[in-house]
Amino acid sequence: MMGHAGMAATVVRYLRSVGAPTTADHPVEAALPRPHLRAVREDERAPVDAAEFRRVLGNFATGVTVVTAPAAHGGATPEATGPAGPAGFACQSFASLSLDPPLVSFMVARTSTTWPRIARAGVFCVNVLGADQGALCRAFAVSGADKFAGVEYDAAPVTGSPRLAGAPAWIDCAVHAVHTGGDHLIVVGRVAALGTADESAAPLLFHQGKFGDFTPHGSR
């Protein structure tokens, strides 16, 4: 099995390949080696239709987040909103991963044009969206648009990643490890800071292709 030093070298090589910082400012800890990538043969494919896969998995309700990163060569400022500015995308596949050390994870498509910009920054902020932020989520789900146009945000305290105004909670992270998972990447972040803006705010939920909110049992 690959030792600690070998695993650390693997993730450092990956981040360097996409231009991400690997200095003491954003240290990268040991990660499992990236699996060998190859095409899936027809006889290996599971007999599951893609549309049916999405339909069934759509029954699992999730929260909604926007994952953001600062400009790779500068801070997250309202003036820098073009391709050289901050990056962000709407993400349902976010989860807490570990308490000690504090780790979170999210998944992103390997075809994403936003992910390379996050990888180059080497840091990100997860913005947990509230029930009234469906329009904001849709704006960040559009590929190629100026997603930060008209969006209020400030800099997260450690990484400088955009912290969106009105988000009930935020988690400020450094990229800890990246793993492959089929047509997606599994990104693990080490939490550097986190907080809430309004713990009483209802969350934005996504279920069967539609947005909704949360009602505790017994309240209605």
C-alpha positions in Angstrom: 0.0 0.0 0.0 1.2 3.5 -0.8 2.7 5.2 2.3 1.8 8.6 3.9 4.4 10.5 1.9 3.4 8.8 -1.4 -0.3 9.7 -0.9 0.6 13.3 -0.1 2.7 13.5 -3.2 -0.2 12.2 -5.3 -2.6 14.9 -4.3 0.1 17.6 -4.5 0.8 16.5 -8.1 -2.9 16.7 -8.9 -3.3 20.2 -7.6 -0.1 21.4 -9.3 -1.4 20.0 -12.6 -4.4 22.3 -12.4 -2.4 25.2 -11.1 -3.6 25.1 -7.5 -1.4 26.5 -4.7 0.4 24.0 -2.6 2.3 26.4 -0.3 2.0 26.7 3.5 -0.8 29.2 3.0 -3.1 26.3 2.0 -1.4 23.0 3.0 -2.6 19.9 1.4 -2.7 16.8 3.6 -2.4 13.2 2.6 -5.0 11.7 0.4 -5.7 8.3 -1.2 -4.1 7.8 -4.6 -6.2 8.6 -7.5 -7.6 5.5 -9.2 -6.4 4.5 -12.7 -8.8 6.0 -15.2 -10.0 4.0 -18.2 -13.1 3.7 -20.4 -15.9 1.5 -19.2 -16.5 -1.4 -21.5 -20.0 -2.2 -22.7 -20.0 -5.5 -20.9 -19.3 -3.7 -17.6 -22.1 -1.2 -17.8 -24.9 -1.7 -15.2 -28.4 -2.3 -16.8 -29.7 1.0 -15.5 -31.2 3.6 -17.7 -29.8 7.1 -17.0 -33.3 8.7 -17.0 -34.6 6.0 -14.6 -31.5 6.5 -12.4 -32.2 10.3 -12.1 -36.0 9.7 -11.5 -35.5 7.2 -8.7 -32.7 9.2 -7.0 -34.8 12.3 -7.3 -36.9 10.9 -4.5 -34.0 11.7 -2.1 -34.6 15.3 -0.9 -31.5 17.3 -0.4 -30.4 20.7 0.8 -28.9 23.2 -1.7 -25.6 25.0 -1.6 -23.5 27.3 -3.7 -19.8 26.4 -3.7 -17.6 29.5 -4.3 -13.9 30.2 -4.7 -12.0 33.5 -5.0 -10.2 34.6 -8.1 -7.1 32.5 -8.6 -4.9 35.6 -8.8 -6.5 38.0 -6.3 -9.3 38.3 -3.7 -13.0 38.0 -4.1 -14.1 41.5 -4.9 -17.3 42.8 -6.5 -15.3 44.3 -9.4 -13.8 40.9 -10.4 -16.7 39.0 -11.7 -15.6 37.8 -15.1 -13.7 34.7 -16.0 -10.7 36.0 -14.0 -13.0 36.7 -11.0 -14.5 34.5 -8.4 -16.1 31.1 -9.3 -19.1 29.4 -8.1 -21.7 26.7 -8.9 -24.9 25.3 -7.4 -24.4 22.0 -5.6 -26.8 19.5 -4.0 -24.2 16.9 -3.3 -22.7 18.4 -0.2 -22.2 16.6 3.0 -20.3 16.7 6.3 -17.7 14.0 6.4 -15.5 14.1 9.5 -15.6 15.8 12.9 -11.9 15.2 13.8 -10.4 16.5 11.7 -13.3 18.7 10.5 -13.9 17.7 6.9 -16.7 18.2 4.4 -17.2 17.0 0.9 -19.0 17.8 -2.4 -19.2 16.2 -5.8 -18.7 18.0 -9.1 -19.0 16.7 -12.7 -15.7 16.1 -14.4 -17.0 18.2 -17.3 -17.5 21.2 -15.1 -15.9 24.4 -16.3 -16.1 25.9 -12.8 -14.2 23.2 -11.0 -10.8 23.9 -12.6 -11.1 27.5 -11.3 -11.9 26.2 -7.8 -9.0 23.8 -8.0 -6.6 26.6 -9.0 -7.7 28.6 -6.0 -7.2 25.6 -3.7 -9.9 26.9 -1.4 -13.7 27.2 -1.4 -16.7 28.3 0.7 -19.9 26.3 0.9 -22.9 28.6 1.2 -26.0 26.8 2.5 -29.0 28.4 0.9 -32.3 29.5 2.5 -35.8 28.8 1.4 -36.1 32.3 -0.3 -32.9 31.8 -2.4 -34.2 29.6 -5.2 -33.5 32.3 -7.8 -29.9 32.6 -6.5 -29.5 28.9 -6.9 -30.8 29.0 -10.5 -28.4 31.8 -11.3 -25.4 29.7 -10.1 -26.7 26.6 -12.0 -26.3 28.3 -15.4 -23.1 27.5 -17.2 -21.0 30.2 -18.7 -23.0 33.2 -17.3 -21.7 36.0 -15.1 -23.0 34.3 -12.0 -21.9 37.0 -9.6 -23.6 39.9 -11.4 -25.8 41.7 -8.9 -25.0 39.2 -6.1 -24.0 40.6 -2.7 -21.2 38.9 -0.9 -18.1 39.5 1.2 -14.9 37.5 1.8 -15.0 34.4 4.0 -12.6 35.1 6.9 -9.8 32.5 6.2 -9.8 31.8 2.4 -11.4 35.0 1.0 -13.9 32.9 -0.9 -17.2 34.7 -1.6 -19.6 34.4 1.3 -23.1 35.1 -0.2 -25.3 37.6 1.6 -28.5 36.0 3.1 -27.1 32.5 3.2 -28.2 31.0 6.6 -24.8 29.2 7.0 -21.3 29.1 5.5 -18.3 26.7 5.7 -14.9 28.1 4.7 -12.5 25.4 3.5 -9.2 24.4 1.9 -9.0 21.6 -0.6 -7.9 18.5 1.3 -8.2 15.7 -1.3 -9.7 15.0 -4.6 -10.9 11.5 -5.6 -12.5 10.2 -8.8 -16.0 8.7 -8.8 -17.2 7.7 -12.2 -18.2 10.9 -14.2 -17.7 13.0 -11.1 -15.0 14.1 -8.7 -15.3 13.8 -5.0 -13.8 16.9 -3.4 -12.9 16.8 0.3 -12.4 20.1 2.1 -10.8 20.8 5.5 -12.9 23.3 7.4 -11.0 26.5 8.4 -13.9 28.5 9.7 -17.7 28.3 9.7 -20.7 30.2 11.0 -24.4 31.0 10.7 -26.2 34.2 9.8 -29.7 33.1 10.9 -30.2 29.7 12.5 -34.0 30.2 12.4 -34.0 30.5 8.6 -35.8 27.7 6.7 -33.5 25.8 4.4 -33.9 25.5 0.6 -34.7 21.9 -0.3 -34.7 20.1 -3.7 -36.9 17.1 -4.4 -38.0 15.6 -7.7 -36.8 18.5 -9.7 -38.5 21.2 -7.7 -37.6 23.6 -4.9 -39.4 23.5 -1.5 -39.0 24.3 2.1 -39.1 22.5 5.4 -42.0 22.1 7.8 -41.2 20.5 11.2 -43.7 17.8 12.3 -46.5 19.2 14.5 -46.1 22.8 13.3 -49.1 22.6 11.0 
